[in-house]
């Protein structure tokens, strides 16, 4: 059974850091692009970042550029989102997703992604 499981969420103060992980089971993600999305209460799910299958191409939403870093460890079938300088507006449920073509879409939208995790809550508050 194909499964993605996020972890690493929690409560952090503004200006703090968190690293989210996304572990895959049931399939290898070597040939998939991986995306991170988030959904705040009352808002639509939005793309945060994407990394290509090779790791050679990444993109980020403007709101997180310079603060978030996406990475992957294909050997461990695990993917990461390092989040620094967190702000209250970063509060959301964060999801990882896998895209079969291996390439990140120019805009990080939901449609190209085939498999999704259940999400992990990130709360930024003092």
Residue pairs with C-beta under 8 A, 6 or more apart in sequence:
1 25
1 26
2 24
2 25
2 26
2 27
2 115
3 24
3 25
3 26
3 117
4 22
4 23
4 24
4 96
4 97
4 98
4 115
4 116
4 117
5 22
5 23
5 24
5 25
5 117
5 118
6 20
6 21
6 22
6 94
6 95
6 96
6 117
6 118
6 119
6 120
7 20
7 21
7 23
7 120
8 18
8 19
8 20
8 21
8 120
9 18
9 20
9 94
9 120
9 121
9 122
10 18
10 121
10 122
10 123
11 123
11 124
11 125
12 18
12 86
12 122
12 123
12 124
13 124
13 125
13 126
14 86
14 87
14 88
14 124
14 125
14 126
15 85
15 86
16 86
16 124
17 82
17 83
17 84
17 85
17 86
18 83
18 86
18 122
19 80
19 81
19 82
19 83
20 36
20 80
20 81
20 83
20 94
20 96
20 120
20 122
21 78
21 79
21 80
22 34
22 36
22 78
22 79
22 80
22 81
22 96
22 117
23 76
23 77
23 78
24 77
24 78
24 79
24 98
25 77
28 74
28 77
29 53
29 72
29 74
29 77
29 79
29 98
30 53
30 74
31 53
31 100
31 102
32 53
32 98
32 99
32 100
32 102
33 50
33 51
33 52
33 53
33 98
33 99
33 101
33 102
33 103
33 104
34 50
34 51
34 70
34 72
34 79
34 96
34 97
34 98
34 99
35 47
35 48
35 49
35 50
35 51
35 96
35 97
35 98
35 99
35 104
35 108
35 113
36 47
36 48
36 49
36 50
36 70
36 81
36 94
36 95
36 96
36 97
37 45
37 46
37 47
37 48
37 94
37 95
37 96
37 97
37 108
37 110
38 45
38 46
38 48
38 90
38 92
38 93
38 94
38 95
38 122
39 45
39 46
39 92
39 93
39 95
39 119
40 89
40 91
40 92
40 93
43 92
45 95
45 110
46 61
46 108
47 61
47 107
47 108
47 109
47 110
48 60
48 61
48 64
48 68
48 81
48 94
48 108
49 58
49 59
49 60
49 61
49 64
49 68
49 70
49 81
49 108
50 58
50 59
50 70
50 99
50 104
50 105
50 108
51 57
51 58
51 70
51 71
51 72
51 79
51 104
52 58
52 102
52 103
52 104
53 102
53 103
54 102
55 71
55 72
55 74
57 103
57 104
58 70
58 104
59 104
59 106
59 108
60 68
60 70
61 108
63 89
64 83
64 90
67 83
67 84
67 85
67 86
68 81
68 82
68 83
68 84
69 81
69 82
69 84
70 79
70 80
70 81
70 82
71 79
71 80
71 82
72 78
72 79
72 80
73 79
73 80
79 96
81 94
81 96
83 90
83 122
86 122
86 124
87 124
88 124
88 125
89 124
90 122
90 124
91 122
91 123
91 124
91 125
92 121
92 122
93 119
93 120
93 121
93 122
94 119
94 120
94 121
94 122
95 116
95 117
95 118
95 119
96 116
96 117
97 110
97 113
97 114
97 115
97 116
97 117
98 113
98 114
98 115
99 105
99 112
99 113
99 114
100 114
101 112
105 112
